[in-house]
Structure formats: C-alpha cells, structure tokens
C-alpha cells in the first residue's frame, strides 16, 4: 500500500543527500578558496613589503591620493571671489593599495591671474604612520567652486616641514597622474633626522 510517508521518505532522503553532497562540495570549495586566498595574501604581503614605501626615513618615495571629498565654502560676496575656501580630504594609499594615512588641504581663492583662472594659495598636510608632512602651494583653476575638478596637469610644490620621522622636512613634491589614472605624489625630501 502506498502511503504519503512511503513516497515522501525516499524523496526527502534523496533531497537531504543531494543537499548534503552539494553542501560538502561547496564547503570543500570554500575551504580551498580560503587556503588559496591565504597563500596569495602571504605572497602578496611579502611582495608588497618589497614595494611598500619606506616611511621610516626621508628620501624619494611615492604616495597615492584617492577616495576623497572636496568642499567649497563661498564667503560673501556670493559666487567665486577672493577669500573663498576650497577644502579637501583624501586617503593616502601605499603601492600595495592599502590606506596608510590622510591627506588634507585648504586653498584660499586669490584674485584671478592674467589668464582669467583663479589662483589658490594652499597648504596640504599628510598624516602618515610615522609622522606628518606639510606642503605649500599655489595653483590655478578655471572654476574653483567645482569640487569634482581635480587638475590633470602636473604640479611641483615645496615641502616646508614635518613631524616624527619627517622633522624638518624640506624638498619638493611632484604631483601627477600615473598610467593607471592614480594621483601620484612623488616626494624628494631631506629631514633633520
């Protein structure tokens, strides 16, 4: 005699077996992917350590600036005018792609240049694991109120100070974009240490 239990039990057993088999297969894949990820991360860490910026001394090194926000503060009179501020905050990224600090800047709008571009006098500050760096700069923008505008051209700025590892830092910072589209800040500095 056929009963619901006699029909359902084999189906349930088959479903449970298939589910367990699939779960075990997925678990094996998951464990294998964790194993592979661990191996790659260990290799990646060793590889990255060979390329990572040595922030324990002054000299020549690159930092990458990414994932930031820029705000514009319109001080009367309304519209872009002398005294307005452009303020930004970005992450400082090492060669291995890890965030290692923060980059902030404040630019004050000065009278337009002969070309009609607004001139900004700015200071920038890099907070890094072993200290900080400060730069001073002058740059020009057609419309400084456009916070999405990140100048594509290259800049060279003086490095005017630092703390920690970078006490008394002096030198230059070259800002440009690399072949991957990243904003690169190349430092060439000497320090008191």
C-alpha positions as CSV (number, residue, x, y, z in Angstrom):
1,X,0.0,0.0,0.0
2,X,1.3,3.4,-0.9
3,X,1.2,6.0,1.9
4,X,2.4,9.6,1.9
5,X,5.2,8.5,4.2
6,X,6.4,5.7,1.9
7,X,6.5,8.2,-1.1
8,X,7.9,11.2,0.8
9,X,10.6,9.4,2.8
10,X,12.7,8.3,-0.2
11,X,12.2,11.8,-1.8
12,X,13.2,13.5,1.4
13,X,16.2,11.2,1.8
14,X,17.3,11.9,-1.8
15,X,16.8,15.7,-1.3
16,X,18.8,15.6,2.0
17,X,21.5,13.5,0.5
18,X,21.8,15.8,-2.6
19,X,21.8,18.9,-0.3
20,X,24.5,17.4,2.0
21,X,26.6,16.3,-1.1
22,X,26.2,19.8,-2.6
23,X,27.0,21.4,0.8
24,X,30.1,19.3,1.3
25,X,31.2,20.2,-2.3
26,X,30.6,23.9,-1.6
27,X,32.3,23.6,1.8
28,X,35.3,22.0,0.1
29,X,35.4,24.8,-2.5
30,X,35.1,27.4,0.3
31,X,37.9,25.8,2.3
32,X,40.1,25.6,-0.8
33,X,39.4,29.2,-1.7
34,X,40.3,30.3,1.8
35,X,43.5,28.2,1.5
36,X,44.4,29.8,-1.9
37,X,43.5,33.3,-0.6
38,X,45.7,32.8,2.4
39,X,48.6,31.6,0.2
40,X,48.1,34.6,-2.2
41,X,47.8,37.1,0.7
42,X,51.0,35.7,2.2
43,X,52.8,36.0,-1.1
44,X,51.1,39.4,-1.7
45,X,52.3,40.6,1.7
46,X,55.8,39.6,1.0
47,X,55.6,41.1,-2.5
48,X,54.0,44.3,-1.2
49,X,56.6,44.6,1.5
50,X,59.3,44.7,-1.1
51,X,57.4,47.5,-2.9
52,X,55.9,49.4,0.0
53,X,57.0,52.9,0.8
54,X,59.7,53.0,3.4
55,X,58.2,55.7,5.7
56,X,61.0,55.2,8.3
57,X,63.3,57.7,6.6
58,X,63.3,60.7,4.3
59,X,64.3,60.5,0.7
60,X,62.5,59.7,-2.5
61,X,59.1,57.9,-2.3
62,X,55.6,57.9,-3.9
63,X,52.3,58.1,-2.2
64,X,48.9,57.8,-4.0
65,X,45.9,60.0,-3.2
66,X,42.4,58.6,-3.6
67,X,38.9,58.3,-2.3
68,X,38.4,61.9,-1.2
69,X,36.0,64.7,-0.9
70,X,36.4,68.4,-1.8
71,X,34.1,71.1,-0.4
72,X,33.8,74.7,-1.5
73,X,33.0,77.5,1.1
74,X,31.5,80.6,-0.5
75,X,32.3,83.6,1.7
76,X,30.5,86.8,0.8
77,X,30.1,88.2,-1.8
78,X,28.2,85.4,-3.4
79,X,29.9,83.5,-6.2
80,X,33.6,82.7,-6.6
81,X,35.5,85.5,-5.1
82,X,38.7,86.3,-3.2
83,X,38.8,84.7,0.3
84,X,36.5,81.8,-0.6
85,X,37.9,78.4,0.5
86,X,38.4,75.1,-1.2
87,X,39.0,72.2,1.3
88,X,39.7,68.6,0.6
89,X,40.4,65.3,2.4
90,X,41.7,62.2,0.7
91,X,43.1,58.8,1.7
92,X,46.9,58.3,1.3
93,X,47.5,54.9,-0.4
94,X,50.7,52.9,-0.5
95,X,52.0,50.9,-3.5
96,X,50.2,47.8,-2.2
97,X,46.8,49.6,-2.3
98,X,46.4,49.9,1.5
99,X,45.4,53.1,3.1
100,X,48.2,54.4,5.3
101,X,47.2,57.9,6.1
102,X,45.2,61.0,5.3
103,X,45.9,64.0,3.0
104,X,44.0,67.3,3.7
105,X,44.4,70.6,2.1
106,X,42.9,74.1,2.3
107,X,43.1,76.6,-0.5
108,X,42.2,80.2,-0.4
109,X,40.9,81.9,-3.5
110,X,43.1,84.8,-4.6
111,X,42.5,87.3,-7.5
112,X,42.3,85.8,-11.0
113,X,45.6,85.6,-12.9
114,X,46.0,87.3,-16.3
115,X,44.7,84.1,-17.9
116,X,41.4,84.5,-16.0
117,X,42.0,81.4,-13.9
118,X,41.5,81.8,-10.2
119,X,44.7,81.4,-8.2
120,X,44.6,79.4,-5.0
121,X,47.2,79.6,-2.2
122,X,47.0,76.4,-0.3
123,X,48.7,74.3,2.4
124,X,48.5,70.5,2.4
125,X,49.0,68.1,5.3
126,X,49.8,64.4,5.1
127,X,49.2,62.4,8.3
128,X,51.3,59.2,8.0
129,X,52.1,56.3,10.3
130,X,55.5,57.8,11.4
131,X,54.7,61.5,11.3
132,X,53.4,64.2,9.1
133,X,54.5,66.3,6.1
134,X,53.4,69.8,5.2
135,X,53.5,71.4,1.7
136,X,52.7,74.9,0.5
137,X,51.4,75.5,-3.0
138,X,49.9,77.9,-5.5
139,X,47.7,76.5,-8.2
140,X,45.1,77.8,-10.7
141,X,41.6,76.6,-11.7
142,X,39.1,78.0,-14.1
143,X,36.3,77.5,-11.6
144,X,37.5,76.7,-8.1
145,X,33.9,76.1,-6.9
146,X,33.6,72.9,-8.9
147,X,34.5,70.3,-6.3
148,X,34.6,67.5,-8.8
149,X,37.5,69.2,-10.6
150,X,40.9,67.6,-9.9
151,X,43.5,69.2,-12.0
152,X,45.0,66.7,-14.5
153,X,48.2,68.6,-15.0
154,X,51.4,68.1,-13.1
155,X,52.4,70.3,-10.2
156,X,55.6,70.8,-8.2
157,X,55.3,72.1,-4.6
158,X,57.8,72.8,-1.9
159,X,57.7,70.6,1.2
160,X,58.0,73.0,4.1
161,X,58.0,70.9,7.3
162,X,57.1,67.7,9.1
163,X,56.9,65.8,12.3
164,X,58.0,62.5,13.7
165,X,60.2,60.7,11.1
166,X,59.9,63.8,8.9
167,X,61.0,66.5,11.4
168,X,62.4,69.5,9.5
169,X,61.4,68.0,6.1
170,X,62.5,70.2,3.1
171,X,62.3,69.3,-0.5
172,X,59.8,69.0,-3.3
173,X,56.6,67.2,-4.1
174,X,55.7,66.4,-7.7
175,X,52.0,65.7,-8.2
176,X,50.9,63.9,-11.4
177,X,48.7,61.1,-12.7
178,X,50.3,57.7,-13.4
179,X,49.4,55.3,-16.2
180,X,46.6,53.7,-14.0
181,X,44.9,57.1,-13.6
182,X,46.0,57.4,-9.9
183,X,47.1,60.7,-8.5
184,X,50.8,60.2,-7.5
185,X,52.6,62.4,-5.0
186,X,56.3,61.9,-5.5
187,X,58.4,63.2,-2.6
188,X,62.1,64.1,-2.7
189,X,62.9,65.3,0.8
190,X,65.6,65.6,3.3
191,X,65.0,65.8,7.1
192,X,66.8,66.7,10.3
193,X,66.9,63.1,11.4
